[in-house]
Amino acid sequence: ETLRSYFSQYGEVVDCVIMKDKTTNQSRGFGFVKFKDPNCVGTVLASRPHTLDGRNIDPKPCTPRGMQPERTRPKEGWQKASRSDNNKSNKIFVGGIPHNCGETELREYFKKFGVVS
């Protein structure tokens, strides 16, 4: 079962990228999946846990660069300001990707969640 096909069950996946080490070209164990519809992200997050090739993967919402909220440090520790729905992203971060999983597998896995571009 590939990553793209797995996530396609939640909507159309429009993009799927596995981050690789520049020196070894090996998977760094994480990547990004982008859906056509930003609402698919919420569906993916609500459907946890996710398992790919026998390993748990950990999808999280992804905030586009430049739209990340400022961090404040209250006495209780670091907190991240909440995002408004206007900044809703159609992209997720996926951690825990098996090293033998390629971009094709990632796209196939997420395709069941939506269109991947």
Biotite code that builds the C-alpha atoms (Angstrom):
import biotite.structure as struc

atoms = struc.array([
    struc.Atom([0.000, 0.000, 0.000], chain_id="A", res_id=1, res_name="GLU", atom_name="CA", element="C"),
    struc.Atom([1.539, 3.281, -1.047], chain_id="A", res_id=2, res_name="THR", atom_name="CA", element="C"),
    struc.Atom([1.368, 6.635, 0.668], chain_id="A", res_id=3, res_name="LEU", atom_name="CA", element="C"),
    struc.Atom([-0.514, 8.372, -2.148], chain_id="A", res_id=4, res_name="ARG", atom_name="CA", element="C"),
    struc.Atom([-3.135, 5.660, -2.464], chain_id="A", res_id=5, res_name="SER", atom_name="CA", element="C"),
    struc.Atom([-3.595, 5.526, 1.298], chain_id="A", res_id=6, res_name="TYR", atom_name="CA", element="C"),
    struc.Atom([-4.354, 9.235, 1.658], chain_id="A", res_id=7, res_name="PHE", atom_name="CA", element="C"),
    struc.Atom([-6.488, 9.372, -1.513], chain_id="A", res_id=8, res_name="SER", atom_name="CA", element="C"),
    struc.Atom([-9.316, 7.808, 0.493], chain_id="A", res_id=9, res_name="GLN", atom_name="CA", element="C"),
    struc.Atom([-9.686, 11.185, 2.251], chain_id="A", res_id=10, res_name="TYR", atom_name="CA", element="C"),
    struc.Atom([-9.798, 13.332, -0.889], chain_id="A", res_id=11, res_name="GLY", atom_name="CA", element="C"),
    struc.Atom([-7.981, 14.277, -4.074], chain_id="A", res_id=12, res_name="GLU", atom_name="CA", element="C"),
    struc.Atom([-4.203, 14.384, -3.467], chain_id="A", res_id=13, res_name="VAL", atom_name="CA", element="C"),
    struc.Atom([-2.536, 17.010, -5.672], chain_id="A", res_id=14, res_name="VAL", atom_name="CA", element="C"),
    struc.Atom([1.067, 16.713, -4.481], chain_id="A", res_id=15, res_name="ASP", atom_name="CA", element="C"),
    struc.Atom([3.146, 14.248, -2.546], chain_id="A", res_id=16, res_name="CYS", atom_name="CA", element="C"),
    struc.Atom([6.829, 14.685, -1.615], chain_id="A", res_id=17, res_name="VAL", atom_name="CA", element="C"),
    struc.Atom([9.147, 12.558, 0.508], chain_id="A", res_id=18, res_name="ILE", atom_name="CA", element="C"),
    struc.Atom([12.107, 14.504, 1.860], chain_id="A", res_id=19, res_name="MET", atom_name="CA", element="C"),
    struc.Atom([15.477, 12.895, 1.125], chain_id="A", res_id=20, res_name="LYS", atom_name="CA", element="C"),
    struc.Atom([19.003, 13.298, 2.454], chain_id="A", res_id=21, res_name="ASP", atom_name="CA", element="C"),
    struc.Atom([20.987, 15.354, -0.085], chain_id="A", res_id=22, res_name="LYS", atom_name="CA", element="C"),
    struc.Atom([24.109, 13.258, 0.400], chain_id="A", res_id=23, res_name="THR", atom_name="CA", element="C"),
    struc.Atom([22.709, 9.711, 0.469], chain_id="A", res_id=24, res_name="THR", atom_name="CA", element="C"),
    struc.Atom([19.400, 10.302, -1.364], chain_id="A", res_id=25, res_name="ASN", atom_name="CA", element="C"),
    struc.Atom([17.770, 8.149, 1.342], chain_id="A", res_id=26, res_name="GLN", atom_name="CA", element="C"),
    struc.Atom([14.378, 9.021, 2.803], chain_id="A", res_id=27, res_name="SER", atom_name="CA", element="C"),
    struc.Atom([14.581, 11.241, 5.888], chain_id="A", res_id=28, res_name="ARG", atom_name="CA", element="C"),
    struc.Atom([11.429, 9.573, 7.240], chain_id="A", res_id=29, res_name="GLY", atom_name="CA", element="C"),
    struc.Atom([8.984, 12.405, 6.569], chain_id="A", res_id=30, res_name="PHE", atom_name="CA", element="C"),
    struc.Atom([7.210, 14.147, 3.731], chain_id="A", res_id=31, res_name="GLY", atom_name="CA", element="C"),
    struc.Atom([4.274, 16.297, 2.709], chain_id="A", res_id=32, res_name="PHE", atom_name="CA", element="C"),
    struc.Atom([0.902, 15.529, 1.126], chain_id="A", res_id=33, res_name="VAL", atom_name="CA", element="C"),
    struc.Atom([-1.178, 18.292, -0.432], chain_id="A", res_id=34, res_name="LYS", atom_name="CA", element="C"),
    struc.Atom([-4.918, 17.899, -1.003], chain_id="A", res_id=35, res_name="PHE", atom_name="CA", element="C"),
    struc.Atom([-7.068, 19.760, -3.517], chain_id="A", res_id=36, res_name="LYS", atom_name="CA", element="C"),
    struc.Atom([-9.626, 20.474, -0.780], chain_id="A", res_id=37, res_name="ASP", atom_name="CA", element="C"),
    struc.Atom([-8.241, 21.890, 2.520], chain_id="A", res_id=38, res_name="PRO", atom_name="CA", element="C"),
    struc.Atom([-11.110, 20.197, 4.401], chain_id="A", res_id=39, res_name="ASN", atom_name="CA", element="C"),
    struc.Atom([-9.493, 16.819, 3.686], chain_id="A", res_id=40, res_name="CYS", atom_name="CA", element="C"),
    struc.Atom([-6.749, 17.685, 6.184], chain_id="A", res_id=41, res_name="VAL", atom_name="CA", element="C"),
    struc.Atom([-9.259, 17.719, 9.035], chain_id="A", res_id=42, res_name="GLY", atom_name="CA", element="C"),
    struc.Atom([-10.651, 14.387, 7.897], chain_id="A", res_id=43, res_name="THR", atom_name="CA", element="C"),
    struc.Atom([-7.171, 12.837, 7.893], chain_id="A", res_id=44, res_name="VAL", atom_name="CA", element="C"),
    struc.Atom([-6.390, 14.199, 11.359], chain_id="A", res_id=45, res_name="LEU", atom_name="CA", element="C"),
    struc.Atom([-9.719, 12.968, 12.740], chain_id="A", res_id=46, res_name="ALA", atom_name="CA", element="C"),
    struc.Atom([-9.064, 9.479, 11.357], chain_id="A", res_id=47, res_name="SER", atom_name="CA", element="C"),
    struc.Atom([-5.940, 8.711, 13.402], chain_id="A", res_id=48, res_name="ARG", atom_name="CA", element="C"),
    struc.Atom([-4.079, 6.439, 13.855], chain_id="A", res_id=49, res_name="PRO", atom_name="CA", element="C"),
    struc.Atom([-2.605, 5.822, 10.395], chain_id="A", res_id=50, res_name="HIS", atom_name="CA", element="C"),
    struc.Atom([-0.397, 2.857, 9.498], chain_id="A", res_id=51, res_name="THR", atom_name="CA", element="C"),
    struc.Atom([1.665, 2.401, 6.319], chain_id="A", res_id=52, res_name="LEU", atom_name="CA", element="C"),
    struc.Atom([3.698, -0.721, 5.568], chain_id="A", res_id=53, res_name="ASP", atom_name="CA", element="C"),
    struc.Atom([3.256, -1.873, 9.165], chain_id="A", res_id=54, res_name="GLY", atom_name="CA", element="C"),
    struc.Atom([4.525, 1.403, 10.660], chain_id="A", res_id=55, res_name="ARG", atom_name="CA", element="C"),
    struc.Atom([2.568, 4.156, 12.347], chain_id="A", res_id=56, res_name="ASN", atom_name="CA", element="C"),
    struc.Atom([2.738, 7.420, 10.441], chain_id="A", res_id=57, res_name="ILE", atom_name="CA", element="C"),
    struc.Atom([1.935, 10.751, 12.038], chain_id="A", res_id=58, res_name="ASP", atom_name="CA", element="C"),
    struc.Atom([0.149, 13.288, 9.795], chain_id="A", res_id=59, res_name="PRO", atom_name="CA", element="C"),
    struc.Atom([-0.020, 16.848, 11.124], chain_id="A", res_id=60, res_name="LYS", atom_name="CA", element="C"),
    struc.Atom([-1.410, 20.075, 9.662], chain_id="A", res_id=61, res_name="PRO", atom_name="CA", element="C"),
    struc.Atom([1.137, 22.048, 7.686], chain_id="A", res_id=62, res_name="CYS", atom_name="CA", element="C"),
    struc.Atom([1.238, 25.853, 7.810], chain_id="A", res_id=63, res_name="THR", atom_name="CA", element="C"),
    struc.Atom([2.578, 27.613, 4.694], chain_id="A", res_id=64, res_name="PRO", atom_name="CA", element="C"),
    struc.Atom([5.756, 29.610, 5.246], chain_id="A", res_id=65, res_name="ARG", atom_name="CA", element="C"),
    struc.Atom([5.035, 33.212, 6.103], chain_id="A", res_id=66, res_name="GLY", atom_name="CA", element="C"),
    struc.Atom([1.667, 32.296, 7.622], chain_id="A", res_id=67, res_name="MET", atom_name="CA", element="C"),
    struc.Atom([3.017, 30.640, 10.739], chain_id="A", res_id=68, res_name="GLN", atom_name="CA", element="C"),
    struc.Atom([1.701, 32.220, 13.919], chain_id="A", res_id=69, res_name="PRO", atom_name="CA", element="C"),
    struc.Atom([4.055, 33.915, 16.310], chain_id="A", res_id=70, res_name="GLU", atom_name="CA", element="C"),
    struc.Atom([5.124, 31.935, 19.333], chain_id="A", res_id=71, res_name="ARG", atom_name="CA", element="C"),
    struc.Atom([4.822, 33.303, 22.797], chain_id="A", res_id=72, res_name="THR", atom_name="CA", element="C"),
    struc.Atom([6.495, 32.007, 25.907], chain_id="A", res_id=73, res_name="ARG", atom_name="CA", element="C"),
    struc.Atom([4.260, 32.238, 28.954], chain_id="A", res_id=74, res_name="PRO", atom_name="CA", element="C"),
    struc.Atom([5.351, 30.922, 32.334], chain_id="A", res_id=75, res_name="LYS", atom_name="CA", element="C"),
    struc.Atom([3.753, 27.554, 31.520], chain_id="A", res_id=76, res_name="GLU", atom_name="CA", element="C"),
    struc.Atom([6.014, 27.061, 28.490], chain_id="A", res_id=77, res_name="GLY", atom_name="CA", element="C"),
    struc.Atom([5.885, 27.585, 24.756], chain_id="A", res_id=78, res_name="TRP", atom_name="CA", element="C"),
    struc.Atom([2.510, 27.987, 23.089], chain_id="A", res_id=79, res_name="GLN", atom_name="CA", element="C"),
    struc.Atom([1.592, 28.428, 19.495], chain_id="A", res_id=80, res_name="LYS", atom_name="CA", element="C"),
    struc.Atom([-1.059, 30.984, 18.610], chain_id="A", res_id=81, res_name="ALA", atom_name="CA", element="C"),
    struc.Atom([-4.118, 29.422, 17.008], chain_id="A", res_id=82, res_name="SER", atom_name="CA", element="C"),
    struc.Atom([-4.705, 29.730, 13.281], chain_id="A", res_id=83, res_name="ARG", atom_name="CA", element="C"),
    struc.Atom([-7.898, 31.125, 11.846], chain_id="A", res_id=84, res_name="SER", atom_name="CA", element="C"),
    struc.Atom([-9.895, 29.208, 9.241], chain_id="A", res_id=85, res_name="ASP", atom_name="CA", element="C"),
    struc.Atom([-8.814, 31.842, 6.700], chain_id="A", res_id=86, res_name="ASN", atom_name="CA", element="C"),
    struc.Atom([-5.308, 30.381, 6.876], chain_id="A", res_id=87, res_name="ASN", atom_name="CA", element="C"),
    struc.Atom([-6.510, 26.804, 6.353], chain_id="A", res_id=88, res_name="LYS", atom_name="CA", element="C"),
    struc.Atom([-3.888, 24.779, 4.523], chain_id="A", res_id=89, res_name="SER", atom_name="CA", element="C"),
    struc.Atom([-4.480, 21.884, 2.162], chain_id="A", res_id=90, res_name="ASN", atom_name="CA", element="C"),
    struc.Atom([-1.085, 20.392, 3.022], chain_id="A", res_id=91, res_name="LYS", atom_name="CA", element="C"),
    struc.Atom([-0.042, 17.994, 5.784], chain_id="A", res_id=92, res_name="ILE", atom_name="CA", element="C"),
    struc.Atom([3.297, 16.956, 7.260], chain_id="A", res_id=93, res_name="PHE", atom_name="CA", element="C"),
    struc.Atom([3.719, 13.192, 7.482], chain_id="A", res_id=94, res_name="VAL", atom_name="CA", element="C"),
    struc.Atom([6.312, 11.808, 9.895], chain_id="A", res_id=95, res_name="GLY", atom_name="CA", element="C"),
    struc.Atom([7.427, 8.219, 10.361], chain_id="A", res_id=96, res_name="GLY", atom_name="CA", element="C"),
    struc.Atom([7.501, 7.300, 6.673], chain_id="A", res_id=97, res_name="ILE", atom_name="CA", element="C"),
    struc.Atom([9.349, 4.001, 6.115], chain_id="A", res_id=98, res_name="PRO", atom_name="CA", element="C"),
    struc.Atom([12.761, 4.531, 4.476], chain_id="A", res_id=99, res_name="HIS", atom_name="CA", element="C"),
    struc.Atom([11.845, 2.219, 1.598], chain_id="A", res_id=100, res_name="ASN", atom_name="CA", element="C"),
    struc.Atom([8.742, 4.286, 0.725], chain_id="A", res_id=101, res_name="CYS", atom_name="CA", element="C"),
    struc.Atom([9.142, 6.488, -2.375], chain_id="A", res_id=102, res_name="GLY", atom_name="CA", element="C"),
    struc.Atom([7.173, 9.481, -3.638], chain_id="A", res_id=103, res_name="GLU", atom_name="CA", element="C"),
    struc.Atom([5.030, 7.229, -5.827], chain_id="A", res_id=104, res_name="THR", atom_name="CA", element="C"),
    struc.Atom([4.023, 5.172, -2.806], chain_id="A", res_id=105, res_name="GLU", atom_name="CA", element="C"),
    struc.Atom([3.371, 8.354, -0.812], chain_id="A", res_id=106, res_name="LEU", atom_name="CA", element="C"),
    struc.Atom([1.088, 9.704, -3.557], chain_id="A", res_id=107, res_name="ARG", atom_name="CA", element="C"),
    struc.Atom([-0.794, 6.404, -3.873], chain_id="A", res_id=108, res_name="GLU", atom_name="CA", element="C"),
    struc.Atom([-1.250, 6.175, -0.110], chain_id="A", res_id=109, res_name="TYR", atom_name="CA", element="C"),
    struc.Atom([-2.768, 9.668, 0.204], chain_id="A", res_id=110, res_name="PHE", atom_name="CA", element="C"),
    struc.Atom([-4.887, 9.452, -2.979], chain_id="A", res_id=111, res_name="LYS", atom_name="CA", element="C"),
    struc.Atom([-7.721, 7.820, -1.074], chain_id="A", res_id=112, res_name="LYS", atom_name="CA", element="C"),
    struc.Atom([-8.016, 10.998, 1.015], chain_id="A", res_id=113, res_name="PHE", atom_name="CA", element="C"),
    struc.Atom([-8.172, 13.398, -1.925], chain_id="A", res_id=114, res_name="GLY", atom_name="CA", element="C"),
    struc.Atom([-6.482, 14.654, -5.083], chain_id="A", res_id=115, res_name="VAL", atom_name="CA", element="C"),
    struc.Atom([-2.682, 14.947, -4.793], chain_id="A", res_id=116, res_name="VAL", atom_name="CA", element="C"),
    struc.Atom([-1.062, 17.538, -7.072], chain_id="A", res_id=117, res_name="SER", atom_name="CA", element="C"),
])
